[in-house]
Amino acid sequence: MYEQDSQPSFTKSDFVRKFFFCFPPLSSPMAFRETSDSAQTIGSDRTLDLESGTIHELDKSAPGMWQFPTIPDICCIYRVPYSMRQLDPESYIPQFVIIGPLHHSLKSQALKCLGDITNTKSIGYLNMEEHKKIYLEKFSQRVGGKKAIDGFRRIIEEDEEMIRASYSESTTWIPSQEFVDMILHDSVFILEFILRISEQGTTKRGDPLIDQHTLSITVRNDLLLLENQLPYFILEKLFDPVVPILRPNETFRELVIDDLFGFDTKVGNNSKFRHFTDLNRCVYVETLPEHGKGSFPEMEYVHNADKLDRGGIKFKAVEEDLLLDVRFVNGCLKIPCLYIHADTEKILRNVMALEQCHYPDEVHVSNYFVFLASLIDTDKDVDLFVEKGIIKNWIGQHRLVADVVNRLSLGVTIEDSYYSNIVNKVNAYYSSPVNSSLAILKRVYFGNMWTGTATVAATLLLLMTLIQTVASVIQAMQ
């Protein structure tokens, strides 16, 4: 018999340590900090007792903790899931302006960096907080002073509970007065910013957000981030009565859609959205027939574009931006133009994160980029799409485009796909022996002008030789 090696004793404490520390961090990672031999702290409001395996509540709440239970009809603003965040964390963090409670704690962190000019992001946050105060003062002058601002404050106080319920994370760590002030400053900042960019002329105004186009674009992009949102209902409630006074014949909705984001022809009058990220999703999804409603099977494997092209499938660009509507007609795959620029990946990632959290059965934008990633695998695929006008590459090398598209397909959960029927049609066409033979014939004998000319000339020569032979035979038989 073999002598069994002696094993160290395995206590309950060891089990708890192994069990709890085997999990990756959640969407808002919080490091475990040791406090004693038998306890660990999780964040700042909970402790884990390693002996009993229980979690004890502390008196103070902290950022990043779930709100439980949520109210499904109201909750619409989420922390991005870890599976997506880990691929590119910076895509979900505001670069310049912090809106709402999910990144509110970054303001106090930024204060610690005051005077450190090397920490440009924190300095940017602090500048924007001061700018919000300036905008609040300027806006109060537009609407009649302190009395109007106090009216806004009362509206926010009345709806504070519903505003808090719009977030998937608990906001109880922000005191009521601070929360109301935050919503007030952020809301007024958004409208004043819209008014200023719509009033922008050729003369500089002394406002860096307006005078410096780069900063203006950065603010717009920050306002599209999922974690950087205010619920649209409170903006609408605050400003719907005010905007027609400031801008006759215009509504707050029109200012947001037309002046802030330039979505004027891409969103229907009856479209409903819960915040700006949701508005951006509407722009894409509403281009689908019946907005993509229906049940669809799981998407099958499809070959990359270069291989499909060599197999006889043609590609054609649909010359309109922000479309998801792909069609396959008579062997031609019609795909909308996709503009790839520096901010494309960030903006799309946030739309897809919203889908994963709020529209798990209608992840049409996510499905589209999984489909597109199947077609784009190599530089040759990008070359083909650029040649056909399907991709407008504004970021440089074609390899970078392939990387962007393929990264967008990672970290998302896909089950049924709107594009599954299209893929099935493409695969059936590609697998047809007749279509395959015609494609080979065209590629080999009519691949370019020279081979095509040579093929025609050879065919004519062969035909003339055949005619001459037949004529000779007939003459000999007479």
Sequence and secondary structure as in RCSB ss.txt:
>XXXX:A:sequence
MYEQDSQPSFTKSDFVRKFFFCFPPLSSPMAFRETSDSAQTIGSDRTLDLESGTIHELDKSAPGMWQFPTIPDIC
CIYRVPYSMRQLDPESYIPQFVIIGPLHHSLKSQALKCLGDITNTKSIGYLNMEEHKKIYLEKFSQRVGGKKAID
GFRRIIEEDEEMIRASYSESTTWIPSQEFVDMILHDSVFILEFILRISEQGTTKRGDPLIDQHTLSITVRNDLLL
LENQLPYFILEKLFDPVVPILRPNETFRELVIDDLFGFDTKVGNNSKFRHFTDLNRCVYVETLPEHGKGSFPEME
YVHNADKLDRGGIKFKAVEEDLLLDVRFVNGCLKIPCLYIHADTEKILRNVMALEQCHYPDEVHVSNYFVFLASL
IDTDKDVDLFVEKGIIKNWIGQHRLVADVVNRLSLGVTIEDSYYSNIVNKVNAYYSSPVNSSLAILKRVYFGNMW
TGTATVAATLLLLMTLIQTVASVIQAMQ
>XXXX:A:secstr
           HHHHHHHHHTTS   SS   EEE SSSEEEETTTEEEETTTTEEEE SS  TT B SS  TTT 
 B    HHHHTT GGGGS SS   SSTTTHHHHHHHTTTT TT HHHHHHHHHHHHHHHHHHHHHHHHTSHHHHH
HHHHHHHHTHHHHHHTBSB  TTS HHHHHHHHHHHHHHHHHHHHHHHT  SS  S HHHH HHHHHHHHHHTT 
GGG   HHHHHHHHTTTHHHHSTT  HHHIIIIIIS  TTTS TT   SSHHHHHHHHHHTTSGGGG S   B  
    HHHHHHTT EEEEE  SS    EEETTEEEEE EEE TTHHHHHHHHHHHHHHH TT  HHHHHHHHHHHH
  SHHHHHHHHHHTSEEE SS HHHHHHHHHHHTTT    B TTHHHHHHHHHHHH HHHHHHHHHHHHHSSSHH
HHHHHHHHHHHHHHHHHHHHHHHHHHH 
